[in-house]
Amino acid sequence: MTDPVPGPPAGAEHPFAAFGLPGPPGGEEFWGAAGPVSVPGPDGGWRTLFRWRGGPAAVEFESWSEPVPLVRWRETDCWYAEVRMPPRLRVTYQVRAGDDRYADPLNPVGAGGERSVAATPDAPPQPHWPAVGADDVLPLPPTRIRWASERLGGRRTVRVHPVAGGGPVVLLLDGDDWLYLHPAVTAFDAAAAAGELPPVTLVFLPAGDRLAEYACRPELWEAVRDELLPRVADCGVPGDPERLVVAGQSLGGLSAVYAALEFPDLVTRVACQSGSFWWTPEAAGAADPLGGPVGGAVAARLRERPAPAGLRIAFDLGEHETRMRPHCELVEDLVRRAGATVRVSRSASDHDRAGWRQALLRDVAWALARPSRTAARTR
């Protein structure tokens, strides 16, 4: 949680001078400058200025902080907040005005039509992820599968995209987020063109009820095995379902690792970002879901039975996810000790897809590399 930085007393220099913004506060030149803007803070972190033109509003962050109210600068139409941010943070946010939520109109980096992405100056670059504005329309793969699953029920549209001609299938859980909020099609194409990723075939699997489907549910993976992958093989896009990588975040990461443990004939390669390893059947209804047994149901399963042979799992976690860390670290350790090939890294984020996305590209490439028994650890 963070608090707005107190503004200057009445009669003092306006609070925007330290951020190098041009023109008087509230003028057109002032509004023409992109935001948010960060300057070094006194504690080694950053002071970041958010601005909003209009009326009362608040900045709402994804996972990292409670909402921060904006305050008005004198009699202008400028509402602002200076927010203390830690080193190495990339975060999704939006502006709430009344009952409505908006992307930041001053920020050219969006995540869908109602969200923006801010990064502190020391956050690592994400070279293959283009800046996408709130009004931009992301490219959609023309190949789509209308899947009415007998096991899962309901209908969903699964998109399929060959990268560099296609290759091993990469199943992206929460696929609609990677289609409509974060430009995964463009990023994977760029990474392959740069030689950092082999040819793959992306399969964007949207979630129905995330908790019901991703909470260690065998029906999901039976449906993927028996219903979806045969449809992918017949859709006309080159792909190799026999070399499958499953990529998931949060509950999706939990489900991906569960699939590797319980369906080793189907899933042996996983890219897991911030897996929800706090999960147990009782945790979802608890007042504090993360306060239960460390490592949850997955750790309990690994204590009872070792991981199957031949698993290759990349684990990533946001550096600022303090409460998730014990759960993830225990599962990482148990999987490694069981003999799996493991990579562990930490991203400059909290529990936020914007911070995980470079790890997604890197870890999919790693999962498809020649197996090695040596575990890796990176930042």
N, C-alpha and C positions, 0 to 999 in steps of 0.2 A: 504494500500500500504506500502511496505517496501523497504529499500535500502540496498545494500550490506554494510557490515561493512568495513571501510577502512583498507587496509593491512598495514603492517609495512613498514617504509622507507627502501630504498636500504641499504644493509649492516647490517640490524637488524636481530634478530633471526627470523627464518622462522615462518609463521603464524600458523603452525600446532602443534607446541609444546604444546600450552595450551589445546589441545584436546586429548593429550595422545596417538597420533598415533605412531606406532613403525617404526624404520628405517628412513633413509633419504628420503626426499620428492621425489617421483617418483620411488623409489625402489620397488622390489617385495614384501617385507614385508609391506611396506606402503600401497600398493594396496591390500594386503590380509586382511586388517582390514575393517570390515563392516561399512557402513555409512547409513545415515548422523549421525553426532556426535554433541551433544549439551553440553554446559557448561553454568553455570549461567551467566547472563548478569548484567550490573551495575544498571539496572532499575527494577529489580525484574523479568524480563523475561529471555530469553535464547538467547545465541549466538549459531547458528547451522551452522556447516560446511558441505557444499555439494562439492563433488569432481567428476571430469569427466576425463577420460583418453582418450586423442586423440587431437582434435582440438577445434576451437572456438565453444561455445555452450551457452545456457541459461537455467535456471531452470524456468519452468512455473508451477504456482500453480493454483489449481481449486478454483476460487472465491476469495480466501483470499488476493492475492497480484498480482501486475503487475509482468511480467517476470523479473528475476534478471540475468544479464549477468555474465558469469564466466570469470575470468581473469587467465592468464597463470602465473605459478610460474617459473620465470627465463627461462632457456633453457630446462626445462623438458617437458614431455608430460602431466603434471598435470595442469588442469584448475580447478579453485575453486571459491567459494564465501562463505563468512561468512554472514549469514542472521539473523537479529534481529527478534525473534519470541516472541509473548506474552505468558504469562502463559496459561496452559491448552489449547493446540491446537493439533488437529489431522487433517492432510491435505493431500489431494491427489496431486501429482505433476508428472511431466515428464521432461525429458531433450530434448530440441530442438537443433539439430545440422543441420544447413542449413534448408532444407525443410522437414527433417525427425524428428520424435519424438520417444523417447525411454523410457522404464522403466529404472530406475537407476540400473545399473549392480552391484553396491555395496550394494544395499538394498535388504534384503531377503523378505521384505513384499511388495507384489505387489497387483495391482488391474487390472487384465487383462494383456495382453502382452505388453502394452505400457504405463502403469502407475505404480507408486509406492506410498506408504503411509508412511508419516513421522509423528511422535508424539513427543511432548516435554516430558521430563521425568516426569512431574507432571500430564500429561493427564491420566484420569482414565483408568484402564485396560479394555480390551474387551475379557473376558476369553473364550468365546465360538467361537470366530472367529479365525481360524488358520492362521498362516503366510503362504501365498501362493505366490510363486515366479512367475516371469513373464513367465517362461517356463512350469509351472504346468498347467495341464488340470483339470478343476473343474468337479466334478461328475454331470451328467445330469440325471434327473429322466427318467426312461425308458417309462413311460406312457406319451403319447403326443396326443393332439387333434389338428387335422387340421381344423381350423375354418375359413370358408368363410362366413363372416357376410353380411347378406342382408342389414342391416341398416347402417353399417359402410363402407362397400365395402372392397375389397382386401382380401387377405388371410394372416393368421398368425398361428404360431405354439404355442400352449399353453401347457406347461408342468405341470404335476400333481404329487405331492409327498406326500405320507402319512408319517407323523411323529409319531413315537410310535404307529403304527397301524392305524392312521387316526382318525379324529374327526371333529369338526367344521371347515368349510372352511375358510381359510385365503387367500384372494385375494390380491396378491402383484402386484400393478401397477408398470410400468417400469420393468416388470418381467425379461427381458433379462439382465438388469444390475445386478439383484440379482442371475442370473444364471452364467454369464460369467465374471463379474468383482469382485463381492463379494460373498463368498461361503455360501449363505444362507441355502442351503440344509444341509451342515455340521453343521452350527451354530445352526439351529433349532433342529436338531437331538441331538446335545450335550446339549442344554438347557433342552430338555425334559428328557434326561438321567440323568441330575443333579437334576431333580425335580422342575425346575424353570418354566416349561411350560407344560400345559396339552397336550394330544394328539391332533393334528390338521392335516388338509389336506391342503397343500400349493398348490395354483394355481398361476402359474407365467404367468401373462398377459402382453405380449409385447405391446408397444405403436406403433401406426402407425405414424400419424402426431400428436405430443404431444400437440401442442398448439390448434389444431383443436379439438382433442378428449377430452382433459382435461379441456378446458376453459368453465366450466359450461355448458356442452353440454348434453341435455337429451338423445340424441340418443345412447350415450355410455351406459348409465345405462339401457335403454330399451333393448339394445342388450345383455348386461350381464344377465338381468333378463329372457328374452324370448328365447335367443339363446345359450349363453355360459353355464349358470348353469345347464340347462337340459342335455347338453352334458357331463358336469362334473359328474352329477348324474349317467349317463349311461356308464362311462368310465371304470368301474370295480374296481376303487380304493375306499375304504371305506371313506365316507365323509358325513357331515351334512350341506347342504346348508342353512338350516333353522336357523343355528347359524353362520351367516356370519360376518367376520371381514374384513374390507377393510383397507389396509395399503398403504399410498402414501406419496411421498416426493415432495416438490416444487409444480409444477403444478399438480402432482399426489395427493398431500395433499389437494390442493384446490378442486380437483374433488371429492375426498373422502368425504369431508365435505359437498360439494354441494349435493352429493347423499344422505347423511343422512338428509339433510333439505328437499329435493324435492322427495325422494323415501323412506320414512320411513318404508314402508311395506317390503322393500328389505334390507336397510342398517340402522342398529341402533348402530353398534359398529365400531369405527374408531380409527386407529393409524395414526396420522398426524404429519409428520416432516417438519417444515419450509414451511407450506402451502403458496402458492403465493397469499396471500389475498390482494395484491395490484391490482389484475386483475379487469379490467372493459372492456367492449367491445372496448373502445377507447384506452386503455393503451398499448396494444401490439404494436401499430404503433407510439407511442409517443417517442420523443427524450429521455425522462426520464420516463420509465414505472413506476418506484416506486414513482414518484413525484405527483401522482394524489390523489384522496380522500382516506383518511386513512381507511383501511379495505376493500376498493373496493366494488365490487358487493355483496359479501357475507355480509358485514356489513350493506349495504343498505337494503338487503333482511331481515336481522334480525331485523332492526328497523321497518320495515313494518309489519312483521309477526313473532311471536315467534317461536322458534325451536319446532319441534314436541316432544311430551312426550316420555320419555323412552330412550333418546339418551345417549350413553356412549362414550365419545371422549377423547382420550389422545393427548395432544398437546406437541410437542417438538420443540425447536428452538436452533440453534447454538449460543453460548455465544458471538461470535464475529460478528454476523449478525446485525450490528447497524441499517442499513436502513430498514431491514425487521421487526425489533422489534415493531415499532408502529402499523403496520398493523396486526401483529400476536396478539399482546397484546389486541387490541380492539376486535378482533373476539373472542379470548378466554373469555374476560369479557362478551361480549354479549351472547355467548352460555351459560355461567355459569348463568347469570342473567335470562335467559329464563327457567332455571330449569333443564338443562341437568346435568348429572354426568360428571365432568370434572377433568382431571389430567393435570397439567402443569409442564414441566421440561425443563432444559436447558442442552445442550450437549457441550462438549469441542471441538467446531469446528466453522467453518464459514459455508457457504452454500455448504455442502460437504457430500456425502453419506457415506464416511469413518467415519465421526464423528457421524452420526445418527444411525449406525447399532446396537449398543448395546441397544439404546432406542427402536428400532424396536422389539427386542425380549421381552423386559420388558413390552412394552405397549400393545403388542398383548396378553401377559399373563394377564395383568390388564384388558383389554377389555373383556376377557372371565370370569373374576372372578365374584363373586356374586355382583350384583349392590349395590351401596351405594350412598346416596344423598350427602355425604361429598366430597368436592373437595380436591384434593391433589396438593401440589406444592413441587417439589424437584429440586435439581441441577442435 
